[in-house]
Amino acid sequence: MGITEVDVEKAALLHDIGKLIQRAEANHRQTHAAIGAEFLRQYFTEDKKEILHGVAYHHYKELDRAGLPADDISYIVYEADNLASAADRRAREENAATDNKKTFGFNAQSPLYSIFDVFDQRKQETDTAYPIRGLGYKAEYPYPGPASQVLAPAEEYRKMEKLLTDSFGKKSPAKMTVAELLQVLSTVASYIPSSTNTAEVPDVSLYDHVKLTAAFAVCMWHYFQAHQIIDYRKACFEKESSKVRNLPMYLLVSGDLSGIQKFIYTIPSKGALKSLRGRSLYLELLVENIVDEILDGCQVSRSCLLYTGGGHFYMLLPNTERVKSCLDRFQQQLQEWFLEYYGNRLYMALAWEPCSAVDFMQEGNGAGMVFRKVSQALGKAKLNRYSAEQLGDLFTPGSRYTKLQDGERECAICHTSTAHLEPYGEPGNGDASEAEACASCNGLYRLGKEALSEGVFYIGKEHLKEGVPLPGLDRRLYLRAVPQEKLGKMANPERIYTKNEILLGNPVATHLWMGDYTCRNVHGTPMEFADLARQSGGDPGETGIERIGILRADVDNLGAAFIGGLPREYDTLSRKAALSRTLSLFFKRYLNGICKGILPQGIPGFTLFSGEQKKKRKVHIIYSGGDDVFLAGTWDDIIETAVDLRHAFHQYTNGKLTFSAGIGFFKPSFPISQMARKTEELENYAKQNPGKNSVSLFGQVVRYEDRDTEERTARYTWDEFEQGVCREKLRFLETHFDLVENARSNRLFAGKGALYRMLGLMREAEENHLNLARFAYVLARMEPRKTEENKQGCYREVRNQFYQWYQDTQDRQQLITAIELLVYRKREKQDEGVEAE
């Protein structure tokens, strides 16, 4: 058997494995290439010697001396390594590797720096770095700290070496699929720097480097095969290689799913958690499956996937006629499939842009320009969704897209006409609603239910009764969540996805990091919205109004930052890929830890009210994509989680990126779609704040008569909310007021009626109706009796401080929000008083 694309990818993925072994064993007498080949020789037989060649001879000096035939894949690995590095750094590092004194700018204990250190140079801050760690479901959540305080000693590398050898001991890399090898390498090498040359910024991980090397290598191999180029030495190693670098050998491909928000949130309130989880999970797996169908059709692996998340993806593919034909064909099939199953409610746009290796390098226009071009092409694709024939059918009654299956019956969820309806939800356990739904909507509900306990997602060609449809290239596919132990009893799957856990074995596509944290009751059952509402403010026996909190947030200006955030000298494809994966990892993995109370060292969990210390939050992650979040939970824990998330994200990105959020409070029976819409309005309002980096909450709307605008009263930068509202105003209220009369207390009694009157006055002041006399009168009514000498000092402090805050617009607004929060905390569970939503 000759060389295949799998051999090329494996050689590229393993070419730098010697770096890990070299640093673990402090072996500086041999090059890492020689160490890597020696380490792998136990796993590969003679018929796969070219894979070992690619590891041993991927540097100029060794490759020039090796005397290999012109069609040896080592030349491709050599060139791919240089392209992934975007510079030939080998001279200094290899000189250092032969010198036991570690001179020539090589520091074996250099840690992996944060990719955000070189991001947005307008904000200069201290360099940060990660400690060496593994990347697994039960592994730690390492945050970058000051680089001067982080080292990567040999003993930490030895732990990673053991992880590697244990994995290879269970299954040899020679027998692994590329997908399995990628999973092992991501676990071992995600927090290890690729280069430790002190002249370079070591901010690209070994995993990101070898993965991109494999992408370049397999794309080159396919391009060479398509153009009958068999002299790899000439094309990749000799002077001719400079011309080859300018050939448009690659396609940068992008896809974007439209209609996500409406699809997820159009559900009934009963069984909301399972419905939301099922729909958001389905869309995530839908995109992942489309990605894998494209990759499989183009005969490449996830090495070529640069990013996927939030309904969007980028990949690097070979620019061949077969690949372009595959993309064209699948694009047409996707349009037909979405129209058949979802009408125009969902749509996947695809676009691609040819590019050369030079286009990604400094002598070209930089990676940002290529991404900008494909983004423009994607925008055009969204404006021209359908063919003329499809548009004609969409507007023709009785056509293949508009034909009624049953004119008198339609699904209560998606409103598709169908003759087959069944009760939506789970009859008999309280989750079923009165609505009847189609098989697709009920299938999505079941997926959400199963996904709460199962972590394996089976995709097959058989029309599973309990499954939901997925698009395939020249085929139909179906999805189900199943227990791992049942996999052996099912028909051979086309692929399997695992959630937050590595499961080696063909045909695993990959493990997917997913934000799947759920709040459970004492019986281990996930809480529905009504249960969460009863937990708001504390246990059911305590005070605290029954409300659900909804948090929607996403990163500010991410699109512009992604395209133009890296300075030109650092704008390489390696860093683009590392930036995307790092951000996705935060929202898909680290968010689980934040909800569990796992925060960066030295950052305590935020508490809204004094005297409360919580670990795990009473929240559900409904959706967590590449850069945005949708959480539901008790209203107080939602606020606290939002502040925790903000602090964690600030440290994770070294302060280079921010996000804005909307937080809404609702009765649990309120329609989910309206919760989502209203909270989205709050999120958009927060993003309109100059500088963004803000939060908007409650949703109180005030119309100013002197100008034709509506403004919500509660919008703050995160610092204003945390320091001004919570730590200053809310703490002042807590230390100076009792909401229940207590003669012995030094605090003042303030009934809810008095607080509401004060809120009314301050809201009137927001409309330019400042009334100091009335405000003074309301304060005077709080004055304690003369016999209550223990309260007199407190009253004077309240009077002076409130009078001062009332006259200042910013302080007054913060005080309004603080009082609203205190009232929410002190109201009875079933209190139907004045609403603040």
Stockholm file with secondary structure:
# STOCKHOLM 1.0

chainA/1-837         MGITEVDVEKAALLHDIGKLIQRAEANHRQTHAAIGAEFLRQYFTEDKKEILHGVAYHHYKELDRAGLPADDISYIVYEADNLASAADRRAREENAATDNKKTFGFNAQSPLYSIFDVFDQRKQETDTAYPIRGLGYKAEYPYPGPASQVLAPAEEYRKMEKLLTDSFGKKSPAKMTVAELLQVLSTVASYIPSSTNTAEVPDVSLYDHVKLTAAFAVCMWHYFQAHQIIDYRKACFEKESSKVRNLPMYLLVSGDLSGIQKFIYTIPSKGALKSLRGRSLYLELLVENIVDEILDGCQVSRSCLLYTGGGHFYMLLPNTERVKSCLDRFQQQLQEWFLEYYGNRLYMALAWEPCSAVDFMQEGNGAGMVFRKVSQALGKAKLNRYSAEQLGDLFTPGSRYTKLQDGERECAICHTSTAHLEPYGEPGNGDASEAEACASCNGLYRLGKEALSEGVFYIGKEHLKEGVPLPGLDRRLYLRAVPQEKLGKMANPERIYTKNEILLGNPVATHLWMGDYTCRNVHGTPMEFADLARQSGGDPGETGIERIGILRADVDNLGAAFIGGLPREYDTLSRKAALSRTLSLFFKRYLNGICKGILPQGIPGFTLFSGEQKKKRKVHIIYSGGDDVFLAGTWDDIIETAVDLRHAFHQYTNGKLTFSAGIGFFKPSFPISQMARKTEELENYAKQNPGKNSVSLFGQVVRYEDRDTEERTARYTWDEFEQGVCREKLRFLETHFDLVENARSNRLFAGKGALYRMLGLMREAEENHLNLARFAYVLARMEPRKTEENKQGCYREVRNQFYQWYQDTQDRQQLITAIELLVYRKREKQDEGVEAE
#=GR chainA/1-837 SS CCCCHHHHHHHHHHTTHHHHHHHHHTCCSSCHHHHHHHHHTTTCCGGGHHHHHHHHTCSHHHHHHHCCCTTCTHHHHHHHHHHHHTSCCHHHHHHHHTCTTCCTTBCTTCCEECGGGGSCTTSCCCCEEECCCCCSTTSCCCCCEEGGGCCCCHHHHHHHHHHHHHHHHHSCTTTSCHHHHHHHHHHHHTTSBSCCBTTSCCCSBHHHHHHHHHHHHHHHHHHHHHTTCCCHHHHHTSTTHHHHTTSCCEEEEEEEEECHHHHHHCSCSTTHHHHHHHHHHHHHHHHHHHHHHHHHHTTCCGGGEEEEETTEEEEEEECCHHHHHHHHHHHHHHHHHHHHHHTTSCEEEEEEEEECTGGGSTTTTCHHHHHHHHHHHHHHHHHSCSCHHHHHHHTSTTSTTTCCSCTTCBCTTTCCBCSCCEESSCTTTTCCCSCEECHHHHHHHHHHHHHTTCCEEEEESSCCTTCEEEEETTEEEEEEEECGGGGGGSCCCSEEEEESSCCCSTTEEEEECCCCCCCBCTTSCBCCHHHHHHHTTSSTTSCCCCCEEEEEEEETTHHHHHHHSSCGGGCCHHHHHHHHHHHHHIIIIIHHHHHTTCCCTTCCCCCSSTTCCCSSCSEEEEEECSSEEEEEEEHHHHHHHHHHHHHHHHHHTTTSCCEEEEEEEECTTSCHHHHHHHHHHHHHHHHTSTTCCEEEESCCEEEETTTTEEEESCEEEHHIIIIIIIIIIIHHHHHHEESSCCTTCSSEECCHHHHHHHHHHHHHHHTTCCCHHHHHHHHHTTCCCTTCHHHHHHHHHHHHHHHHHHTSHHHHHHHHHHHHHHHHHHSCTTCCCCCCC
#=GC SS_cons         CCCCHHHHHHHHHHTTHHHHHHHHHTCCSSCHHHHHHHHHTTTCCGGGHHHHHHHHTCSHHHHHHHCCCTTCTHHHHHHHHHHHHTSCCHHHHHHHHTCTTCCTTBCTTCCEECGGGGSCTTSCCCCEEECCCCCSTTSCCCCCEEGGGCCCCHHHHHHHHHHHHHHHHHSCTTTSCHHHHHHHHHHHHTTSBSCCBTTSCCCSBHHHHHHHHHHHHHHHHHHHHHTTCCCHHHHHTSTTHHHHTTSCCEEEEEEEEECHHHHHHCSCSTTHHHHHHHHHHHHHHHHHHHHHHHHHHTTCCGGGEEEEETTEEEEEEECCHHHHHHHHHHHHHHHHHHHHHHTTSCEEEEEEEEECTGGGSTTTTCHHHHHHHHHHHHHHHHHSCSCHHHHHHHTSTTSTTTCCSCTTCBCTTTCCBCSCCEESSCTTTTCCCSCEECHHHHHHHHHHHHHTTCCEEEEESSCCTTCEEEEETTEEEEEEEECGGGGGGSCCCSEEEEESSCCCSTTEEEEECCCCCCCBCTTSCBCCHHHHHHHTTSSTTSCCCCCEEEEEEEETTHHHHHHHSSCGGGCCHHHHHHHHHHHHHIIIIIHHHHHTTCCCTTCCCCCSSTTCCCSSCSEEEEEECSSEEEEEEEHHHHHHHHHHHHHHHHHHTTTSCCEEEEEEEECTTSCHHHHHHHHHHHHHHHHTSTTCCEEEESCCEEEETTTTEEEESCEEEHHIIIIIIIIIIIHHHHHHEESSCCTTCSSEECCHHHHHHHHHHHHHHHTTCCCHHHHHHHHHTTCCCTTCHHHHHHHHHHHHHHHHHHTSHHHHHHHHHHHHHHHHHHSCTTCCCCCCC
//
